[in-house]
Amino acid sequence: MADLSALLDDARALHPDLVRIRRDLHRIPELGLELPRTQERVLSELDGLGLEVTTGAELSSVTAVLRGSRPGPTVLLRGDMDALPVVEETGLGFAADNGRMHACGHDLHATMLLGAAKLVAARREQLGGDVVFAFQPGEEGYDGAGRMLGEGLLSASGRKPDAAYALHVISGLERGLFTTRGGPMLAASNRLAVTVRGRGGHGSAPFRAVDPVPVACEMVLALQSFVTRRFDVFDPVVLTVGTIRGGTRENVIPDEVTFTATVRTFSHRAQSVVKDGSVRVCEGVAAAHGAEVRAEFVEQYPVTVNDESEAEFVAGALRELHGEHRFAPAPKPLSASEDFSRMLAEVPGAMISLGACPPDRDPARAPDNHSPQAVFDDEVLADGAAAYAALAVQRQTS
């Protein structure tokens, strides 16, 4: 077995460098699949570690393979790198000023994975197997994981990985607390896009028109009743209408209204039912009012399902590394979603949450991930890097 206390000491020795890297990345947030400056920085930090490094053909991904000293299992570690189109309001001295923000902590993920690469590279002679470090763009709605899989990520080492792990920081979770669970960890993400077509007219004479505004409003309310009455509370569905658009002024009945919703599910059954049922609800309401409707349900990311045995392995490794008090089983899945789900659909593994709330804030009231005020504590960087490294080293030295 690996000496995890020495690994943790080495990670803590890296802490000043990790803070510097994280803050540099935080200043240069980039969106989507093309992250040239972020990719350049990742490549510069990997240089000299003796890894087999490749970059993506159609996205700014970086894949680095570390070969162990003898045959054994292959472990994949993923860290995402992209930011969000959010104007930062943290007031930090290293805040971004380009209208984008690492509001979900991906700058920490990339930094921790770089730290893990350095820690594992220093233990190359102890390893029986290979480690694949996957630096992924496009997690925030661009399916970067799917694109990396399409470009051959799972064959990067010459064989399919035996296990895959990813960490995600949470701004509203106690600093330094790790958590995961077997089974569903995060929800599937789906999109419902609805266009209601009526017949425009003068606001003073609605009887001469077919007003799509109240029709769309009725659909929104009907969808809320649908998800609370058609689904078991222990297999829930979350449906949130995020946009609704229509009209130009108060006395003009528009021809058309559109709205979009995010739909989160935790099982294939619930996803199938809500996919068909939500469309029928919209069609039924439209028919009742003599309007037309086009409702499209788009499946985005599947449920993030942790392998039961891998979740147990993660829990044991993190308890050994950081102590019993630093790990707590997740009592239930979260309704957020992740494209790491695509990797877990192919390889057994686990998604792990890591609390990064600053100690001067109440986790229950701290701004959530994706908020322009979200702040993540640098103090978790060494612990996260050590966790990534420990999962790989434990797998390959046991």
C-alpha positions in Angstrom: 0.0 0.0 0.0 1.1 3.6 -0.6 2.3 5.9 2.1 -0.5 8.4 2.0 0.9 10.5 4.8 4.0 11.2 2.7 1.8 11.9 -0.3 -0.2 14.4 1.7 3.0 16.1 3.0 4.3 16.4 -0.5 0.9 17.9 -1.6 1.1 20.5 1.1 4.6 21.4 0.1 3.2 22.2 -3.4 0.5 24.4 -1.9 2.1 27.8 -2.8 2.6 26.8 -6.4 -1.0 25.5 -6.6 -2.3 28.8 -5.3 -0.3 30.7 -7.9 -1.5 28.4 -10.7 -5.2 28.6 -9.6 -5.1 32.4 -9.4 -3.5 32.7 -12.8 -6.2 30.5 -14.3 -8.9 32.5 -12.4 -7.7 35.7 -14.1 -8.1 34.2 -17.6 -11.5 32.5 -17.7 -12.4 31.1 -21.1 -15.7 29.6 -22.4 -16.8 26.5 -24.2 -14.5 24.2 -26.1 -11.8 26.6 -27.1 -9.6 27.5 -24.2 -6.2 28.4 -25.8 -4.7 30.4 -22.9 -5.8 27.8 -20.3 -4.5 25.0 -22.4 -1.2 26.7 -22.8 -0.8 27.1 -19.1 -1.7 23.5 -18.4 0.8 22.3 -21.0 3.5 24.5 -19.4 2.9 22.9 -16.0 3.0 19.4 -17.4 6.3 20.0 -19.2 9.1 18.0 -17.8 7.0 15.4 -15.9 7.7 12.7 -18.4 4.1 12.2 -19.5 2.8 11.3 -22.9 0.8 14.5 -23.7 -1.7 15.0 -26.5 -4.1 17.8 -27.3 -7.6 17.7 -28.8 -8.2 18.0 -32.5 -11.5 19.9 -32.2 -11.3 21.2 -28.7 -8.6 22.6 -26.3 -8.4 19.4 -24.3 -5.2 18.0 -22.8 -4.6 14.3 -22.2 -1.5 13.2 -20.3 -0.6 9.5 -19.8 1.8 8.5 -17.0 3.3 5.0 -17.4 3.9 3.0 -14.3 7.0 0.9 -13.8 5.1 -2.4 -14.4 1.7 -3.6 -15.8 -1.4 -3.0 -13.9 -4.8 -1.2 -13.9 -5.4 2.1 -15.8 -6.9 4.9 -13.8 -8.5 8.0 -15.4 -8.6 11.3 -13.5 -10.7 14.2 -14.9 -10.5 17.9 -14.3 -12.6 20.4 -16.2 -11.3 23.8 -17.2 -14.0 26.1 -18.7 -15.6 29.1 -17.2 -19.1 30.7 -17.3 -20.4 33.9 -19.0 -20.8 35.6 -15.6 -19.5 39.0 -14.7 -17.5 38.5 -11.5 -18.6 40.3 -8.3 -16.3 38.8 -5.7 -14.0 41.7 -5.2 -11.0 39.3 -5.1 -7.6 40.7 -5.9 -7.3 38.2 -8.7 -10.8 38.5 -10.0 -11.4 38.2 -13.8 -12.3 41.4 -15.6 -13.3 40.0 -19.1 -17.0 39.4 -18.5 -16.4 35.7 -17.7 -15.8 33.9 -14.4 -14.7 30.7 -12.9 -17.9 30.7 -11.0 -18.1 26.9 -10.7 -14.5 26.3 -9.5 -13.1 24.7 -12.6 -9.9 26.7 -12.1 -9.5 24.7 -8.9 -10.2 21.4 -10.6 -7.6 22.0 -13.2 -5.1 23.1 -10.6 -5.7 20.1 -8.4 -5.3 17.8 -11.3 -2.0 19.4 -12.2 -0.9 19.0 -8.6 -1.9 15.3 -8.8 0.1 14.8 -12.0 3.2 16.1 -10.2 2.6 14.0 -7.1 2.0 10.8 -9.1 4.9 11.4 -11.4 7.2 11.5 -8.4 6.0 8.0 -7.5 6.2 6.5 -10.9 8.5 3.7 -9.7 5.8 2.5 -7.2 3.0 2.3 -9.8 1.7 -0.9 -11.4 -0.3 0.5 -14.2 -1.0 3.8 -16.0 -2.7 7.0 -15.1 -4.6 9.2 -17.6 -5.0 12.8 -16.7 -7.8 14.3 -18.7 -8.0 18.2 -18.7 -11.4 18.8 -20.2 -13.0 22.0 -21.7 -16.7 22.5 -22.4 -18.3 21.0 -19.3 -20.7 24.0 -19.0 -23.2 23.0 -21.6 -20.9 22.0 -24.5 -20.5 18.2 -23.8 -16.7 18.4 -23.6 -16.7 14.9 -22.1 -18.6 13.4 -25.0 -16.2 15.1 -27.4 -13.1 13.9 -25.6 -14.6 10.3 -25.7 -15.2 10.8 -29.4 -11.6 11.7 -29.9 -10.4 8.5 -28.2 -9.9 9.4 -24.6 -10.6 5.9 -23.3 -7.8 4.5 -25.5 -5.2 7.1 -24.7 -3.1 4.6 -22.7 -3.6 1.8 -25.1 -6.3 0.1 -23.0 -9.7 1.2 -21.6 -9.4 2.6 -18.0 -10.4 0.3 -15.1 -11.7 3.2 -13.1 -12.4 6.9 -13.5 -12.7 9.7 -10.8 -13.5 13.4 -10.8 -13.6 16.0 -8.0 -16.0 19.0 -7.9 -15.7 21.8 -5.4 -18.9 23.2 -3.8 -19.0 26.7 -2.5 -21.8 25.9 0.0 -20.2 22.9 1.6 -17.9 23.0 4.7 -14.3 23.6 3.7 -12.3 20.4 3.3 -15.2 18.0 3.6 -15.3 15.2 1.0 -18.5 13.5 0.1 -19.8 10.9 -2.4 -22.2 8.0 -2.6 -22.9 4.9 -4.6 -25.6 5.0 -7.2 -27.0 8.3 -8.6 -24.9 11.2 -7.6 -26.1 13.9 -9.9 -29.2 14.3 -12.1 -29.7 14.0 -15.8 -30.0 17.3 -17.6 -32.7 17.8 -20.3 -34.0 20.9 -22.1 -37.7 21.6 -23.0 -38.1 24.3 -25.7 -41.6 25.5 -26.4 -43.0 27.8 -29.1 -46.7 28.8 -28.8 -48.2 30.2 -32.0 -51.3 32.2 -31.8 -52.8 35.1 -33.9 -51.7 38.6 -33.0 -54.0 41.6 -32.6 -54.8 44.7 -30.7 -54.6 44.4 -26.9 -58.1 46.0 -26.5 -59.8 43.3 -28.5 -58.4 39.9 -27.5 -61.5 38.1 -28.8 -60.3 38.9 -32.3 -57.0 37.2 -31.7 -55.6 34.0 -30.3 -53.4 35.3 -27.5 -50.3 33.1 -27.0 -49.3 34.8 -23.7 -51.9 33.3 -21.4 -51.6 30.0 -23.2 -47.9 29.9 -22.5 -48.5 30.9 -18.9 -51.0 28.1 -18.5 -48.5 25.7 -19.9 -45.9 26.8 -17.3 -48.4 26.2 -14.5 -49.6 22.9 -15.9 -46.1 21.6 -16.2 -45.5 22.3 -12.5 -48.6 20.3 -11.6 -47.5 17.6 -14.0 -44.2 17.0 -12.3 -45.7 17.0 -8.8 -48.6 14.6 -9.6 -47.1 12.1 -12.0 -43.8 11.2 -10.3 -42.9 9.3 -7.1 -41.4 11.7 -4.5 -38.5 9.1 -4.2 -37.8 9.3 -8.0 -38.4 13.1 -8.5 -38.4 15.4 -11.4 -37.3 19.0 -11.3 -38.7 21.3 -14.0 -37.7 25.0 -14.0 -38.7 27.5 -16.6 -35.8 29.7 -17.1 -36.8 31.9 -20.0 -40.1 33.2 -21.4 -40.2 35.7 -24.3 -43.0 37.3 -26.3 -44.5 40.6 -27.3 -43.2 44.1 -28.0 -45.5 46.4 -26.0 -48.4 46.3 -23.6 -51.2 46.9 -26.1 -50.1 44.5 -28.8 -51.0 40.8 -28.7 -48.1 38.9 -30.3 -48.2 36.1 -32.7 -45.8 34.0 -30.7 -44.4 33.3 -27.3 -41.4 31.0 -26.5 -40.2 29.6 -23.2 -37.5 27.1 -22.2 -37.1 24.9 -19.2 -34.4 22.7 -17.6 -35.6 19.3 -16.6 -33.7 17.2 -14.1 -34.3 13.5 -13.6 -32.6 10.7 -11.6 -33.7 7.6 -13.5 -34.2 6.5 -17.0 -37.9 5.7 -16.3 -38.6 9.2 -15.0 -36.8 10.7 -18.0 -38.9 8.7 -20.4 -42.2 9.7 -18.7 -41.3 13.4 -18.5 -40.0 13.5 -22.1 -43.4 12.3 -23.5 -45.6 13.8 -20.9 -44.3 17.3 -20.9 -44.8 17.6 -24.7 -48.4 16.2 -24.3 -49.2 18.7 -21.6 -48.2 21.6 -23.9 -50.1 20.2 -26.8 -53.2 19.7 -24.7 -53.2 23.3 -23.4 -52.6 24.7 -26.9 -55.5 22.6 -28.3 -57.8 23.8 -25.6 -57.2 27.5 -26.6 -57.1 27.0 -30.4 -53.3 27.8 -30.5 -50.5 25.9 -32.1 -47.4 24.6 -30.3 -44.1 23.1 -31.0 -42.5 21.5 -28.0 -39.1 19.8 -28.2 -37.6 17.8 -25.4 -33.8 17.5 -25.8 -31.8 15.0 -23.7 -28.4 16.6 -22.7 -26.4 14.8 -20.0 -27.4 11.4 -18.5 -27.6 10.7 -14.8 -24.2 10.6 -13.1 -24.1 7.2 -11.5 -21.3 6.2 -9.2 -20.3 2.6 -9.1 -21.1 1.2 -5.7 -17.8 -0.6 -5.1 -15.8 2.4 -6.5 -17.7 4.7 -4.1 -16.7 2.5 -1.2 -13.1 2.5 -2.4 -13.1 6.3 -2.6 -14.5 6.6 0.9 -11.8 4.3 2.3 -9.0 6.1 0.5 -10.1 9.6 1.6 -10.6 8.5 5.2 -7.2 7.1 5.2 -5.7 10.1 3.6 -7.5 12.9 5.4 -9.1 11.3 8.5 -12.6 10.1 9.4 -13.8 13.6 10.1 -13.1 14.7 6.6 -15.4 12.4 4.8 -19.2 12.1 5.0 -21.4 9.9 2.8 -23.7 12.0 0.6 -27.3 11.3 1.9 -28.9 11.9 -1.5 -28.1 12.9 -5.0 -27.9 16.5 -6.1 -30.1 17.9 -8.9 -27.1 19.5 -10.6 -25.7 17.6 -13.6 -22.3 16.8 -15.1 -21.0 15.5 -18.4 -18.6 13.3 -16.4 -21.7 11.1 -16.5 -20.7 10.1 -20.0 -17.3 8.8 -18.7 -19.0 6.9 -15.9 -21.4 5.3 -18.4 -18.3 3.7 -20.0 -16.0 3.2 -17.0 -16.8 2.3 -13.3 -15.8 5.2 -11.0 -17.1 8.0 -8.9 -17.8 11.7 -8.8 -16.7 13.3 -5.5 -17.7 16.6 -4.0 -15.3 18.7 -2.0 -16.4 21.6 0.2 -14.6 24.9 -0.5 -16.5 27.4 1.5 -14.3 30.0 3.1 -14.2 29.7 6.9 -15.6 33.2 7.4 -18.8 32.3 5.6 -21.8 30.1 6.6 -22.0 27.3 4.1 -25.8 27.4 4.3 -25.9 31.0 3.2 -22.8 31.2 0.9 -23.4 32.1 -2.7 -23.8 28.9 -4.7 -21.7 27.7 -7.6 -22.5 29.8 -10.7 -23.2 32.9 -8.7 -21.2 36.0 -9.5 -20.3 36.2 -5.8 -19.2 32.6 -5.5 -15.9 32.2 -3.7 -13.8 29.1 -3.3 -11.1 28.8 -0.7 -7.5 28.1 -2.0 -6.9 26.1 1.2 -8.5 23.0 -0.4 -6.1 22.9 -3.4 -3.4 20.7 -1.7 -6.1 18.4 -0.2 -7.8 18.0 -3.6 -4.5 17.3 -5.4 -3.6 14.7 -2.8 -7.1 13.1 -3.1 -6.8 12.8 -6.9 -3.3 11.3 -6.5 -4.2 9.0 -3.7 -7.0 7.4 -5.7 -4.6 6.6 -8.5 -1.7 5.5 -6.3 -3.9 3.3 -4.0 -5.4 1.6 -7.0 -1.9 0.8 -8.4 0.1 -0.1 -5.3 -2.5 -2.2 -3.5 
